[in-house]
Amino acid sequence: MSHSDALSDFIDMTMSRFLRDRDFRLRLLAEADETPRETAYKIRRESMIAAQRRTAS
C-alpha cells in the first residue's frame, strides 16, 4: 500500500467519523426538545427501518 492510499483511507475514515459524531450531536440536541413518547416512537421506527434493510439485502 502506498502512502497516498493510506492517507486517502485515513481521510475517508476521519471524515465519516466526524460526520457520524456531528449527526449524533445534532440528534441529541433534537431529542432534548422531545417528549419521552416522541423519542421512543422515533427509536422504534428507526429500528424497524434498520431491520427491513437487513432482511432486504
Biopython code that builds the backbone (N, CA, C, O; Angstrom):
import numpy as np
from Bio.PDB.StructureBuilder import StructureBuilder

atoms = [
    (1, "MET", "N", (0.852, -1.177, 0.000)),
    (1, "MET", "CA", (0.000, 0.000, 0.000)),
    (1, "MET", "C", (0.899, 1.243, 0.000)),
    (1, "MET", "O", (1.838, 1.350, 0.789)),
    (2, "SER", "N", (0.597, 2.146, -0.876)),
    (2, "SER", "CA", (1.413, 3.356, -0.957)),
    (2, "SER", "C", (0.975, 4.363, 0.111)),
    (2, "SER", "O", (-0.071, 4.210, 0.742)),
    (3, "HIS", "N", (1.789, 5.375, 0.290)),
    (3, "HIS", "CA", (1.463, 6.415, 1.272)),
    (3, "HIS", "C", (0.185, 7.138, 0.899)),
    (3, "HIS", "O", (-0.620, 7.463, 1.772)),
    (4, "SER", "N", (-0.015, 7.397, -0.389)),
    (4, "SER", "CA", (-1.212, 8.135, -0.791)),
    (4, "SER", "C", (-2.472, 7.322, -0.530)),
    (4, "SER", "O", (-3.499, 7.894, -0.164)),
    (5, "ASP", "N", (-2.424, 5.983, -0.711)),
    (5, "ASP", "CA", (-3.577, 5.141, -0.405)),
    (5, "ASP", "C", (-3.882, 5.162, 1.086)),
    (5, "ASP", "O", (-5.039, 5.276, 1.491)),
    (6, "ALA", "N", (-2.849, 5.053, 1.889)),
    (6, "ALA", "CA", (-3.026, 5.069, 3.336)),
    (6, "ALA", "C", (-3.583, 6.415, 3.792)),
    (6, "ALA", "O", (-4.470, 6.464, 4.644)),
    (7, "LEU", "N", (-3.072, 7.494, 3.235)),
    (7, "LEU", "CA", (-3.560, 8.824, 3.590)),
    (7, "LEU", "C", (-5.009, 8.997, 3.165)),
    (7, "LEU", "O", (-5.821, 9.547, 3.909)),
    (8, "SER", "N", (-5.325, 8.530, 1.978)),
    (8, "SER", "CA", (-6.692, 8.624, 1.485)),
    (8, "SER", "C", (-7.649, 7.841, 2.387)),
    (8, "SER", "O", (-8.729, 8.328, 2.720)),
    (9, "ASP", "N", (-7.252, 6.632, 2.780)),
    (9, "ASP", "CA", (-8.081, 5.827, 3.676)),
    (9, "ASP", "C", (-8.265, 6.520, 5.020)),
    (9, "ASP", "O", (-9.359, 6.519, 5.585)),
    (10, "PHE", "N", (-7.191, 7.107, 5.524)),
    (10, "PHE", "CA", (-7.272, 7.806, 6.809)),
    (10, "PHE", "C", (-8.219, 9.001, 6.719)),
    (10, "PHE", "O", (-9.020, 9.229, 7.626)),
    (11, "ILE", "N", (-8.132, 9.753, 5.643)),
    (11, "ILE", "CA", (-9.007, 10.922, 5.469)),
    (11, "ILE", "C", (-10.460, 10.476, 5.370)),
    (11, "ILE", "O", (-11.339, 11.079, 5.984)),
    (12, "ASP", "N", (-10.717, 9.412, 4.591)),
    (12, "ASP", "CA", (-12.086, 8.902, 4.472)),
    (12, "ASP", "C", (-12.629, 8.461, 5.828)),
    (12, "ASP", "O", (-13.768, 8.768, 6.179)),
    (13, "MET", "N", (-11.810, 7.742, 6.582)),
    (13, "MET", "CA", (-12.233, 7.260, 7.895)),
    (13, "MET", "C", (-12.507, 8.441, 8.838)),
    (13, "MET", "O", (-13.501, 8.444, 9.565)),
    (14, "THR", "N", (-11.633, 9.421, 8.819)),
    (14, "THR", "CA", (-11.791, 10.580, 9.696)),
    (14, "THR", "C", (-13.044, 11.366, 9.344)),
    (14, "THR", "O", (-13.777, 11.798, 10.234)),
    (15, "MET", "N", (-13.294, 11.553, 8.053)),
    (15, "MET", "CA", (-14.482, 12.299, 7.641)),
    (15, "MET", "C", (-15.764, 11.554, 8.013)),
    (15, "MET", "O", (-16.714, 12.168, 8.498)),
    (16, "SER", "N", (-15.801, 10.250, 7.794)),
    (16, "SER", "CA", (-17.017, 9.509, 8.137)),
    (16, "SER", "C", (-17.245, 9.538, 9.653)),
    (16, "SER", "O", (-18.381, 9.626, 10.117)),
    (17, "ARG", "N", (-16.161, 9.465, 10.408)),
    (17, "ARG", "CA", (-16.287, 9.530, 11.865)),
    (17, "ARG", "C", (-16.777, 10.907, 12.307)),
    (17, "ARG", "O", (-17.629, 11.012, 13.190)),
    (18, "PHE", "N", (-16.240, 11.958, 11.695)),
    (18, "PHE", "CA", (-16.669, 13.315, 12.024)),
    (18, "PHE", "C", (-18.154, 13.494, 11.716)),
    (18, "PHE", "O", (-18.894, 14.067, 12.515)),
    (19, "LEU", "N", (-18.588, 12.999, 10.552)),
    (19, "LEU", "CA", (-19.995, 13.159, 10.180)),
    (19, "LEU", "C", (-20.913, 12.377, 11.113)),
    (19, "LEU", "O", (-21.984, 12.861, 11.478)),
    (20, "ARG", "N", (-20.499, 11.167, 11.504)),
    (20, "ARG", "CA", (-21.307, 10.379, 12.451)),
    (20, "ARG", "C", (-21.396, 11.104, 13.789)),
    (20, "ARG", "O", (-22.475, 11.187, 14.376)),
    (21, "ASP", "N", (-20.275, 11.629, 14.274)),
    (21, "ASP", "CA", (-20.272, 12.356, 15.545)),
    (21, "ASP", "C", (-21.154, 13.587, 15.469)),
    (21, "ASP", "O", (-21.896, 13.885, 16.404)),
    (22, "ARG", "N", (-21.075, 14.303, 14.352)),
    (22, "ARG", "CA", (-21.896, 15.503, 14.183)),
    (22, "ARG", "C", (-23.378, 15.133, 14.162)),
    (22, "ARG", "O", (-24.198, 15.786, 14.808)),
    (23, "ASP", "N", (-23.716, 14.075, 13.410)),
    (23, "ASP", "CA", (-25.113, 13.633, 13.360)),
    (23, "ASP", "C", (-25.603, 13.236, 14.748)),
    (23, "ASP", "O", (-26.733, 13.541, 15.129)),
    (24, "PHE", "N", (-24.742, 12.554, 15.499)),
    (24, "PHE", "CA", (-25.114, 12.140, 16.850)),
    (24, "PHE", "C", (-25.369, 13.348, 17.746)),
    (24, "PHE", "O", (-26.342, 13.368, 18.499)),
    (25, "ARG", "N", (-24.499, 14.354, 17.668)),
    (25, "ARG", "CA", (-24.686, 15.563, 18.489)),
    (25, "ARG", "C", (-25.968, 16.286, 18.103)),
    (25, "ARG", "O", (-26.706, 16.742, 18.976)),
    (26, "LEU", "N", (-26.242, 16.395, 16.815)),
    (26, "LEU", "CA", (-27.471, 17.063, 16.378)),
    (26, "LEU", "C", (-28.701, 16.292, 16.839)),
    (26, "LEU", "O", (-29.715, 16.881, 17.212)),
    (27, "ARG", "N", (-28.597, 14.971, 16.807)),
    (27, "ARG", "CA", (-29.710, 14.145, 17.251)),
    (27, "ARG", "C", (-29.958, 14.326, 18.742)),
    (27, "ARG", "O", (-31.106, 14.404, 19.181)),
    (28, "LEU", "N", (-28.877, 14.393, 19.525)),
    (28, "LEU", "CA", (-29.045, 14.628, 20.960)),
    (28, "LEU", "C", (-29.715, 15.973, 21.225)),
    (28, "LEU", "O", (-30.588, 16.076, 22.088)),
    (29, "LEU", "N", (-29.312, 16.993, 20.492)),
    (29, "LEU", "CA", (-29.928, 18.303, 20.665)),
    (29, "LEU", "C", (-31.407, 18.270, 20.309)),
    (29, "LEU", "O", (-32.230, 18.863, 21.005)),
    (30, "ALA", "N", (-31.744, 17.581, 19.228)),
    (30, "ALA", "CA", (-33.149, 17.487, 18.815)),
    (30, "ALA", "C", (-33.962, 16.715, 19.838)),
    (30, "ALA", "O", (-35.095, 17.084, 20.147)),
    (31, "GLU", "N", (-33.376, 15.631, 20.369)),
    (31, "GLU", "CA", (-34.105, 14.809, 21.329)),
    (31, "GLU", "C", (-34.281, 15.510, 22.667)),
    (31, "GLU", "O", (-35.176, 15.155, 23.435)),
    (32, "ALA", "N", (-33.455, 16.485, 22.956)),
    (32, "ALA", "CA", (-33.597, 17.223, 24.212)),
    (32, "ALA", "C", (-34.918, 17.980, 24.245)),
    (32, "ALA", "O", (-35.454, 18.248, 25.321)),
    (33, "ASP", "N", (-35.452, 18.331, 23.061)),
    (33, "ASP", "CA", (-36.714, 19.061, 22.987)),
    (33, "ASP", "C", (-37.922, 18.136, 22.850)),
    (33, "ASP", "O", (-39.058, 18.611, 22.867)),
    (34, "GLU", "N", (-37.701, 16.817, 22.712)),
    (34, "GLU", "CA", (-38.799, 15.882, 22.504)),
    (34, "GLU", "C", (-39.325, 15.345, 23.828)),
    (34, "GLU", "O", (-38.634, 15.353, 24.846)),
    (35, "THR", "N", (-40.550, 14.885, 23.784)),
    (35, "THR", "CA", (-41.094, 14.182, 24.938)),
    (35, "THR", "C", (-40.583, 12.744, 24.899)),
    (35, "THR", "O", (-40.177, 12.274, 23.836)),
    (36, "PRO", "N", (-40.592, 12.043, 26.011)),
    (36, "PRO", "CA", (-40.154, 10.641, 26.000)),
    (36, "PRO", "C", (-40.952, 9.776, 25.015)),
    (36, "PRO", "O", (-40.397, 8.855, 24.417)),
    (37, "ARG", "N", (-42.226, 10.061, 24.845)),
    (37, "ARG", "CA", (-43.052, 9.287, 23.916)),
    (37, "ARG", "C", (-42.581, 9.497, 22.477)),
    (37, "ARG", "O", (-42.500, 8.543, 21.703)),
    (38, "GLU", "N", (-42.272, 10.743, 22.121)),
    (38, "GLU", "CA", (-41.761, 11.020, 20.768)),
    (38, "GLU", "C", (-40.431, 10.334, 20.528)),
    (38, "GLU", "O", (-40.197, 9.787, 19.451)),
    (39, "THR", "N", (-39.559, 10.360, 21.521)),
    (39, "THR", "CA", (-38.252, 9.715, 21.400)),
    (39, "THR", "C", (-38.408, 8.206, 21.238)),
    (39, "THR", "O", (-37.742, 7.603, 20.397)),
    (40, "ALA", "N", (-39.280, 7.593, 22.035)),
    (40, "ALA", "CA", (-39.498, 6.146, 21.940)),
    (40, "ALA", "C", (-40.059, 5.782, 20.570)),
    (40, "ALA", "O", (-39.654, 4.781, 19.978)),
    (41, "TYR", "N", (-40.991, 6.592, 20.063)),
    (41, "TYR", "CA", (-41.566, 6.323, 18.741)),
    (41, "TYR", "C", (-40.485, 6.391, 17.662)),
    (41, "TYR", "O", (-40.434, 5.539, 16.776)),
    (42, "LYS", "N", (-39.632, 7.396, 17.740)),
    (42, "LYS", "CA", (-38.578, 7.559, 16.728)),
    (42, "LYS", "C", (-37.593, 6.389, 16.769)),
    (42, "LYS", "O", (-37.195, 5.872, 15.725)),
    (43, "ILE", "N", (-37.200, 5.973, 17.977)),
    (43, "ILE", "CA", (-36.267, 4.852, 18.112)),
    (43, "ILE", "C", (-36.893, 3.578, 17.557)),
    (43, "ILE", "O", (-36.230, 2.816, 16.853)),
    (44, "ARG", "N", (-38.157, 3.344, 17.870)),
    (44, "ARG", "CA", (-38.842, 2.148, 17.376)),
    (44, "ARG", "C", (-38.932, 2.169, 15.844)),
    (44, "ARG", "O", (-38.703, 1.151, 15.192)),
    (45, "ARG", "N", (-39.263, 3.318, 15.282)),
    (45, "ARG", "CA", (-39.377, 3.445, 13.828)),
    (45, "ARG", "C", (-38.020, 3.216, 13.151)),
    (45, "ARG", "O", (-37.940, 2.517, 12.141)),
    (46, "GLU", "N", (-36.956, 3.807, 13.709)),
    (46, "GLU", "CA", (-35.628, 3.630, 13.118)),
    (46, "GLU", "C", (-35.154, 2.188, 13.212)),
    (46, "GLU", "O", (-34.495, 1.695, 12.296)),
    (47, "SER", "N", (-35.475, 1.508, 14.297)),
    (47, "SER", "CA", (-35.065, 0.103, 14.416)),
    (47, "SER", "C", (-35.835, -0.772, 13.441)),
    (47, "SER", "O", (-35.286, -1.743, 12.921)),
    (48, "MET", "N", (-37.104, -0.444, 13.180)),
    (48, "MET", "CA", (-37.884, -1.205, 12.191)),
    (48, "MET", "C", (-37.313, -0.998, 10.789)),
    (48, "MET", "O", (-37.224, -1.947, 10.009)),
    (49, "ILE", "N", (-36.933, 0.217, 10.471)),
    (49, "ILE", "CA", (-36.337, 0.506, 9.164)),
    (49, "ILE", "C", (-35.024, -0.244, 9.006)),
    (49, "ILE", "O", (-34.756, -0.816, 7.949)),
    (50, "ALA", "N", (-34.201, -0.245, 10.058)),
    (50, "ALA", "CA", (-32.916, -0.957, 10.009)),
    (50, "ALA", "C", (-33.140, -2.459, 9.825)),
    (50, "ALA", "O", (-32.404, -3.107, 9.081)),
    (51, "ALA", "N", (-34.143, -3.012, 10.494)),
    (51, "ALA", "CA", (-34.436, -4.436, 10.354)),
    (51, "ALA", "C", (-34.893, -4.753, 8.934)),
    (51, "ALA", "O", (-34.518, -5.781, 8.371)),
    (52, "GLN", "N", (-35.700, -3.871, 8.359)),
    (52, "GLN", "CA", (-36.159, -4.081, 6.983)),
    (52, "GLN", "C", (-34.997, -4.030, 6.012)),
    (52, "GLN", "O", (-34.958, -4.798, 5.051)),
    (53, "ARG", "N", (-34.052, -3.140, 6.249)),
    (53, "ARG", "CA", (-32.866, -3.059, 5.375)),
    (53, "ARG", "C", (-32.052, -4.337, 5.457)),
    (53, "ARG", "O", (-31.564, -4.839, 4.444)),
    (54, "ARG", "N", (-31.904, -4.869, 6.683)),
    (54, "ARG", "CA", (-31.125, -6.094, 6.853)),
    (54, "ARG", "C", (-31.777, -7.273, 6.161)),
    (54, "ARG", "O", (-31.089, -8.092, 5.552)),
    (55, "THR", "N", (-33.086, -7.369, 6.245)),
    (55, "THR", "CA", (-33.766, -8.507, 5.610)),
    (55, "THR", "C", (-33.860, -8.346, 4.103)),
    (55, "THR", "O", (-33.940, -9.335, 3.375)),
    (56, "ALA", "N", (-33.849, -7.106, 3.629)),
    (56, "ALA", "CA", (-33.947, -6.862, 2.180)),
    (56, "ALA", "C", (-32.646, -7.189, 1.470)),
    (56, "ALA", "O", (-32.662, -7.567, 0.299)),
    (57, "SER", "N", (-31.523, -7.051, 2.155)),
    (57, "SER", "CA", (-30.238, -7.288, 1.479)),
    (57, "SER", "C", (-29.673, -8.647, 1.753)),
    (57, "SER", "O", (-28.600, -8.982, 1.252)),
]
sb = StructureBuilder()
sb.init_structure("model")
sb.init_model(0)
sb.init_chain("A")
sb.init_seg("    ")
for serial, (resi, resn, name, xyz) in enumerate(atoms, 1):
    if name == "N":
        sb.init_residue(resn, " ", resi, " ")
    sb.init_atom(name, np.array(xyz, "f"), 0.0, 1.0, " ", f" {name:<3s}", serial, name[0])
structure = sb.get_structure()
